[in-house]
Amino acid sequence: MIVKVRGFCVACGSSLFWQEDGEDTISVGAGTLDNLPCDATTVVKHIFMADKGAYYDVCLLYTSDAA
């Protein structure tokens, strides 16, 4: 994943959003949003699947960067 744009919090430096090179969408870290209802977002892609721990059971109905 090559990131074209990143946004950071000016107070603490936390990563807030990013845009991958060649993508039209901007991704926002869900943990940056307060009081986010469960049905407010949709998972569209898993990333870093090749590096996930074996103890994670991830539904592979979405595209990923590696199996």
C-alpha angles and dihedrals in degrees: 000000000000112000118215100183133019131184125204136189109258091213102050107006096240117156109253107172143351142188121215119225109266094017124115093204130079115221119218123200105245090214089065093066121086122223094001111178115229093243095049095088138043127211108233102165141013117214133197092024092150088062100044120120116259088238092067115095104202122180107234097206089115132066118267138186093240137002 
